[in-house]
Amino acid sequence: MTGVSGVAGGAGPHSAYGSAWAWTNFTHGPAPPSSAGDLLAYDEAANRFVEFGGWNGSTLNETWSLDPTTGAWIQLHPPSAPPVRADAMFIYDSTNGLDYLFGGWTQYTNGTYVRYDDTWSFSLAADRWTELFPSVSPSPRSDSAVAFDPGHEEIVLVGGFSGTAYLGDEWTYSPTSGAWTPFTPSGPVPSPRADGRMVYDSANRTMILFGGNDYSGPNFTFHHLDDTWSLSLATGEWTEILSPQSPPARDYAIQAFDTLHDWVLLTAGFGNRTILNDLWAFSPANGTWWALAVSAPPPGRYAGVGGFDAVDGTLIVSGGAGTGGLLNDTWSLGPPANASTSASGGLAILLTLAAGAIMAAIVVTVMLSRRRPPRESAG
C-alpha cells in the first residue's frame, strides 16, 4: 500500500478550536421531516443551507432552507422539483451560485429500487429547480462522494452504488459547458466504494476522501473503510494518507472543511454495527487526524447531513438515523458565543491527542432490517 505518513505531534487543533467550543441544540420551530439520506449543500453567497429529499419510510422531494445563524428552517415551494429520492449527489457551485444534484435512489410501491442518472440545478435566489440534459452522464447510482473544485470550476464525483455493485469510476461535471467527463487519474486510486465522504480543501487545492463501505466482508456482509485519500487538483493524482491515528471505519458520516482554520471535521456515521457520535479533525498540512472529545455531543446518527457555515464559523449537523429511529434535530458546533442558548453551553471541548485514541462510541444492537435491504443498500 502506497501513501504518505502523517506527521506525529506538531501543531494540533488547539489554535483552531481552543478549549471552549460547544454544541448548540438549534432544534426549534418547523423543520424537515425526520428522515435519513437527505441532501444538503451550503450556499456561501446567501449563508444558507439547502436541503432536499431523504427517506422516512418513503422517499421525499421537499426543498428546505436553513439559516445557520438562528437555526430556523423554512420550507421552500419551487414550482417543480426533481422526483423523490435519497442519497444523491448534491453540491454547491460557488462560481455560479447554484446547487447541483445527480443520481440517488427511490423505491417503488412494489418494493423495487431504482437508481437515477439525471442532473438538476437549483437556484436558491430564484427558488427554482431546472433539469439539465447532458449528452453523456455517469451510470445510474447513489451514495457517491462529491466536492466542487472552484479552480477548474467543476464538480468531482467518485464511486457510488449501482444497486448491484460498488463503483470506483470518477467523473467531473462542468456547470459552464453542462458536460460530464470521465476522469482517469494516474497511479493508485481509492478502491470502489459508496457512502464515503469527500470535501474540498481550499488551502491546498486538494480533495480529501475518507471511509465508506464496499460490502466485501465474508458472505457479502458490510465492510466499512477507514482510509484517507488526497486528490491533488494540480496533478490529478491520488495519495493515500497514513495518519498515526484515524477515525474508526465507517460510512454515512458527516464531513466538512473548516474554511476559517483549514481543518477537515468529521463526525457521526455507522461502523462495526455501531452508530457513532465521535468528532475528529484532520490536518491536511501534516496528514494527521486528531480525536476531539466534546462534552454532551448530539445523539449518534448515520445518513445525517451537515456542513460548515463559514460566516458563523460553525459545523452544522442535522437529521439521520439514530438508536431510536429517524431524527430531525439540528445542532451547531462552534465558539461559546454561538452556544449561549444551548443546554450544553459552556461545556468544554477536550482534545485527545494520544496516537490511536478514539472516542467511546454509542454501542447499540442495530437490526439490519431497519436499513434498506442488504443487496439494495450501500450501507
C-alpha positions in Angstrom: 0.0 0.0 0.0 1.5 3.3 -1.0 0.9 6.5 0.8 2.2 9.5 2.8 2.6 9.1 6.5 1.2 11.7 8.7 3.5 13.7 11.0 3.1 12.7 14.6 3.0 15.6 17.0 3.3 19.0 15.6 0.6 21.6 15.7 -2.7 20.1 16.8 -6.1 21.7 16.6 -5.5 23.8 19.8 -5.3 27.1 17.9 -8.3 26.3 15.7 -10.7 25.2 18.4 -9.4 26.4 21.7 -10.8 25.0 24.9 -14.3 26.2 24.9 -16.1 25.1 21.8 -19.6 23.7 22.5 -22.6 22.2 20.8 -25.8 24.2 20.5 -29.1 22.4 20.0 -30.8 24.5 17.4 -33.9 22.4 17.2 -37.0 24.6 17.2 -40.0 25.5 15.1 -40.8 24.0 11.7 -38.2 21.6 10.3 -37.8 19.0 7.6 -39.5 15.7 8.4 -37.5 13.1 10.4 -35.5 11.3 7.7 -32.2 9.8 6.6 -30.3 10.1 3.3 -31.2 13.8 2.8 -29.1 16.0 0.6 -27.6 19.2 2.0 -25.4 22.0 0.4 -24.1 25.2 1.8 -24.8 28.4 -0.3 -21.9 30.6 0.6 -23.4 33.7 -1.0 -26.6 33.6 1.0 -25.2 31.9 4.1 -27.9 29.4 3.9 -28.0 25.6 3.7 -30.4 24.0 1.2 -31.8 20.5 1.9 -33.7 18.2 -0.4 -35.2 14.7 -0.4 -34.4 11.9 2.0 -36.2 8.8 3.2 -38.7 8.4 6.1 -40.4 5.1 5.0 -40.8 6.5 1.6 -38.5 8.8 -0.4 -39.2 12.6 -0.3 -38.7 15.6 -2.6 -39.3 18.6 -0.3 -36.9 21.6 -0.5 -35.9 23.4 2.7 -33.5 26.3 3.6 -31.7 26.6 7.0 -30.4 29.8 8.5 -27.3 28.5 10.4 -27.1 31.7 12.5 -30.5 31.2 14.1 -31.3 27.5 13.3 -34.5 28.5 11.6 -35.7 26.2 8.8 -38.1 27.4 6.0 -39.8 25.1 3.6 -39.4 26.4 0.0 -42.1 25.8 -2.7 -40.4 25.9 -6.1 -42.9 25.4 -9.0 -41.4 22.0 -9.8 -38.8 19.6 -8.3 -36.8 16.5 -9.1 -38.5 13.2 -8.5 -38.4 11.8 -4.9 -35.0 10.3 -3.9 -32.4 9.9 -1.2 -28.6 9.6 -1.1 -28.0 11.6 -4.3 -25.0 13.9 -5.1 -25.8 17.4 -4.0 -23.1 20.1 -4.1 -22.9 23.9 -4.2 -21.1 25.6 -7.2 -19.6 28.7 -5.7 -18.7 30.1 -9.1 -22.3 30.2 -10.5 -24.2 30.3 -7.2 -26.2 27.1 -7.9 -26.6 23.7 -6.3 -26.2 20.6 -8.5 -27.9 17.3 -8.0 -27.2 14.0 -9.6 -28.5 10.4 -9.2 -29.8 8.9 -6.0 -32.3 6.1 -5.4 -36.0 5.6 -4.8 -38.2 2.7 -4.0 -41.4 1.9 -5.9 -44.6 0.8 -4.2 -43.9 -2.8 -5.3 -40.6 -2.8 -3.4 -38.4 -2.4 -6.4 -35.4 0.0 -6.1 -34.2 2.3 -8.9 -31.1 4.4 -9.3 -31.2 7.7 -11.2 -28.7 9.3 -13.7 -30.4 12.7 -14.1 -28.8 16.0 -13.4 -30.5 19.1 -11.9 -29.6 22.6 -10.7 -31.2 24.6 -8.0 -31.2 28.4 -7.6 -31.9 29.5 -4.0 -32.2 33.1 -5.1 -34.9 32.2 -7.7 -36.4 29.2 -5.7 -36.2 27.2 -8.9 -35.2 23.7 -10.0 -34.0 23.2 -13.5 -33.4 19.7 -15.1 -30.3 19.6 -17.3 -29.7 17.2 -20.2 -26.0 16.4 -20.7 -25.3 14.2 -23.7 -23.2 11.9 -21.5 -23.7 11.0 -17.9 -22.3 8.7 -15.2 -24.2 5.4 -15.0 -27.2 5.4 -12.6 -26.0 5.4 -8.9 -26.5 6.7 -5.4 -24.2 7.3 -2.5 -21.2 8.9 -4.4 -18.6 11.1 -2.8 -18.6 14.6 -4.3 -16.9 18.0 -4.0 -16.6 21.2 -6.0 -13.3 22.4 -7.4 -13.6 26.2 -7.8 -10.2 26.4 -9.5 -11.3 24.3 -12.5 -15.0 25.3 -12.0 -16.1 21.7 -12.0 -17.7 19.1 -9.7 -15.7 15.9 -8.9 -17.7 12.7 -8.3 -16.2 9.4 -7.1 -17.7 6.0 -7.0 -21.1 5.1 -5.6 -23.5 2.2 -5.6 -25.4 1.0 -8.7 -27.9 -1.2 -6.8 -25.8 -4.3 -7.5 -22.2 -3.2 -7.5 -19.8 -0.7 -5.7 -18.3 1.7 -8.2 -14.8 3.1 -8.4 -15.1 5.3 -11.5 -14.5 9.1 -11.4 -16.2 11.9 -13.2 -16.2 15.7 -13.5 -19.1 17.9 -14.3 -18.6 21.4 -15.8 -21.6 23.7 -15.0 -20.3 26.1 -17.7 -20.4 23.5 -20.5 -23.0 21.3 -19.0 -20.9 18.2 -19.7 -20.0 15.2 -17.7 -16.5 13.8 -18.4 -14.9 10.6 -17.2 -11.7 11.2 -15.2 -8.9 8.6 -15.0 -6.2 9.6 -12.6 -2.7 8.1 -12.9 -1.2 6.0 -10.1 -3.0 4.4 -7.2 -6.7 5.2 -6.6 -9.2 4.6 -3.8 -10.9 1.2 -4.0 -14.6 1.1 -5.2 -16.9 2.3 -2.5 -20.1 4.0 -1.6 -21.1 6.3 1.3 -17.6 7.7 1.8 -17.3 11.5 2.3 -15.2 13.9 0.3 -14.5 17.7 0.8 -12.6 20.4 -1.0 -9.5 21.6 0.9 -9.3 25.2 -0.3 -5.9 25.8 1.4 -4.1 23.1 -0.6 -6.4 22.7 -3.6 -7.0 19.0 -2.9 -10.0 16.8 -2.3 -9.9 14.8 1.0 -11.8 11.4 0.9 -12.5 9.3 4.0 -14.1 5.9 4.6 -17.2 4.4 3.1 -18.4 0.8 2.6 -17.6 -1.7 -0.1 -19.6 -4.7 1.2 -16.7 -7.0 0.7 -16.8 -8.8 4.1 -17.3 -12.5 4.4 -20.6 -13.8 3.0 -21.3 -10.5 1.4 -21.5 -8.5 4.6 -20.8 -4.9 5.4 -17.2 -3.9 5.3 -16.6 -0.3 6.4 -13.4 1.6 5.5 -11.1 3.8 7.4 -8.7 5.0 4.7 -7.9 8.7 3.9 -7.0 9.8 0.4 -6.0 13.2 -1.0 -6.6 14.1 -4.7 -4.3 16.8 -6.0 -6.3 19.1 -8.3 -3.0 20.3 -9.8 -1.7 16.9 -10.9 -4.9 14.8 -10.9 -3.1 12.2 -8.7 -4.4 10.4 -5.6 -2.2 9.9 -2.5 -3.2 7.7 0.4 -2.6 9.4 3.8 -1.3 7.1 6.5 -2.1 9.0 9.7 -0.6 7.8 13.1 -4.3 7.7 14.3 -7.5 7.9 12.4 -11.3 7.7 12.9 -12.8 4.2 13.2 -14.1 2.7 10.0 -17.5 4.0 9.0 -19.8 5.1 6.2 -22.7 7.7 6.2 -20.5 10.1 8.2 -20.8 13.9 8.2 -17.6 15.6 6.9 -16.9 19.3 6.2 -14.0 21.6 5.6 -13.5 24.4 8.1 -12.5 27.2 5.7 -11.6 29.5 8.6 -8.9 27.2 10.1 -8.2 24.8 7.2 -9.1 21.6 9.0 -11.4 18.8 7.9 -14.1 18.0 10.5 -15.7 14.5 10.7 -18.5 13.2 13.0 -21.2 10.6 13.1 -21.6 7.6 10.8 -22.1 3.8 11.0 -19.3 1.3 11.6 -18.9 -2.1 13.1 -22.7 -2.3 13.8 -22.3 0.9 15.9 -23.9 4.3 15.4 -21.3 6.9 16.1 -21.2 10.4 17.6 -17.4 10.9 17.9 -15.7 14.0 16.5 -12.4 14.2 14.6 -10.3 16.9 13.0 -7.8 16.2 10.1 -4.9 18.5 9.3 -4.1 18.4 5.5 -0.9 20.3 6.3 0.6 17.4 8.2 -1.6 14.5 7.3 -2.8 13.8 10.8 -6.2 13.0 12.3 -6.9 14.2 15.9 -9.7 12.9 18.1 -11.8 15.7 19.8 -13.6 14.8 22.9 -16.6 17.1 23.2 -19.0 17.2 26.2 -22.7 16.5 25.5 -22.5 15.9 21.7 -25.6 15.3 19.7 -27.1 11.8 19.7 -25.2 9.3 17.4 -26.5 9.1 13.9 -25.8 7.9 10.4 -27.0 9.1 7.0 -27.5 12.6 8.5 -26.4 15.8 6.9 -24.1 18.6 7.8 -21.7 21.2 6.6 -19.5 24.2 7.6 -21.0 27.6 8.0 -18.2 29.9 7.0 -19.9 33.1 8.2 -20.5 32.0 11.8 -17.6 29.6 11.9 -19.7 26.6 12.9 -20.3 23.0 12.0 -23.9 22.1 11.3 -25.4 18.6 11.9 -29.0 17.6 11.2 -31.2 14.6 10.9 -30.3 11.0 10.0 -31.0 7.6 11.7 -30.2 7.1 15.4 -30.7 4.5 18.0 -34.4 5.4 18.5 -35.2 5.9 14.8 -35.2 8.8 12.4 -34.2 12.3 13.5 -35.0 15.9 12.5 -32.9 17.7 15.1 -30.4 20.5 14.2 -27.1 21.1 16.0 -24.2 23.6 15.7 -20.7 23.2 17.0 -18.8 26.4 17.4 -17.3 29.0 19.8 -19.0 29.7 23.0 -20.7 32.9 21.7 -22.7 30.6 19.5 -23.7 28.4 22.4 -25.4 30.9 24.7 -28.8 29.4 24.3 -27.6 25.8 24.3 -28.5 23.3 27.1 -24.8 22.3 26.8 -23.5 25.9 26.5 -20.1 26.4 28.1 -19.2 22.8 28.1 -15.6 22.4 27.1 -14.1 20.7 24.1 -11.3 18.4 25.4 -8.6 17.4 23.0 -7.5 13.8 22.9 -4.1 13.8 21.3 -2.6 10.4 22.1 -1.9 8.4 18.9 -4.6 5.8 18.3 -7.0 7.4 20.8 -10.7 7.3 19.8 -13.9 8.5 21.3 -16.1 5.9 23.1 -18.9 5.4 20.6 -22.5 4.6 21.4 -22.7 0.8 21.2 -26.1 -0.4 20.1 -27.6 -3.5 18.6 -28.7 -2.5 15.2 -31.2 -4.6 13.3 -30.3 -4.6 9.6 -34.0 -4.7 8.9 -34.1 -1.0 9.8 -31.8 -0.3 6.9 -32.5 -0.8 3.3 -32.4 -4.4 2.2 -28.7 -5.5 2.2 -28.3 -6.1 -1.6 -30.0 -2.8 -2.3 -28.3 -0.8 0.4 -25.0 0.9 0.1 -24.8 0.8 4.0 
